[in-house]
């Protein structure tokens, strides 16, 4: 009878440890998503600023070559932003993947302690 009570207590402890570990992983992943979300919102703002500036610059041009130069500059900036977006997306995915695999590599409590 004593062994059964000990097994139940160990099972409860194991369940709590597993639940706590899972909650910590979820918390870390949620924090990573929140950071990514803030970065992408800032990125959307910079995109709006870029296109707004293009409109203002184009309205101030006097010749077609001048307008083409302004447009070319804007497209160059947009291409640079796209490259940065790709790097950011890769880094964010890598960070989240590392958090998940890190939690798995730490191992879940086995209850044998």
N, C-alpha and C positions, 0 to 999 in steps of 0.2 A: 504493500500500500504506500509506503514512503517513497518508493521509486516512482510510482505513478504521479505523485504530487510534485516530485522533483522534475519529472519530464514535462509536466504541465507548466511549471514555472520557467523552465528552460525554453519551452516553446513560446511562451509569452514574451520572454526577454528577446528571443531570436526575432519574433515578429515585430517587436518595437524597434530593434536595431535596423532591420530591413526597411521598415517604414521610414525611420529617420534618415537612413542613407538615401532612399528614393526621394524624399522631400528635399534633401540638400542638393541632389543632382538637379531636380526640377527647378529649384531656386536659382542655381548657377546658370542653368540654361535660360531661364526667364530673364535674368539680368543681362545675359549676352544679347538676347533678342531686343531688350529695351535699349541697350547701347546702340545696336544696329539701327533700330527704328529712329532714334534721335539723329544719327548720322545721315540716314536716308532723307529725313525731313529737311535737314540742312542742305542736302544735295539738291532736293527739289527746289528749294528757295534759290540756290545759286543758278539753277537752270532758268528759272523765271527771270532772274536778274540779267542773265546773259541775253535772253531774247528781248527783254525790254530795252536793254542798252542798244541792241542791234536796231530796233525800231527808231530810237532817238537818233542814233548816228546816221541811219539811212535818210531820215527826214532832213538832216542837215547837209547832206551831200548836194553838190551842184552838177557833177558830171557822172556819166556812166562808169568810166574807169575808177573814179573815186568810190562810187557805190560798190563796185565789184571788189575793190580792195577791202572795204569795210566788211563786206559779206565774207570774203575769204578769211579775214582775221577771225571773225566770229566762228566760222566752221572749224578753223584750226583749234580754237579754244574748246569747242564742243567735242572734237575728236580726242583732245587731251582729257577732257572730263570723262568720256566714255572709257578710255584706258584706265583711268583712276577708278571708275566704277567697277570694272572687271577685277582689278586688284583688291578693292575693298570687299567685293562679294566673295572672292576666293579666301581672303583672310578671315572673314566672318564665318564662312562655312567651316574652315579649318579649326577655328577657335571652338565652335560648337561641337564639332566632331571630337576634338581633343577632350572636351569636358565629358562627353558621353563615354569615350573609350577610357579616359582616366578613371572614371567611377567604376567601370567594369574591371580595370586592371588592379584597382585597390582590393577588389574582391568583396563580395557580400558576406556579412557575418554568417558563419556556418553553425553556430550554436555549440561548437565543440570546446569553447573556452571555459 
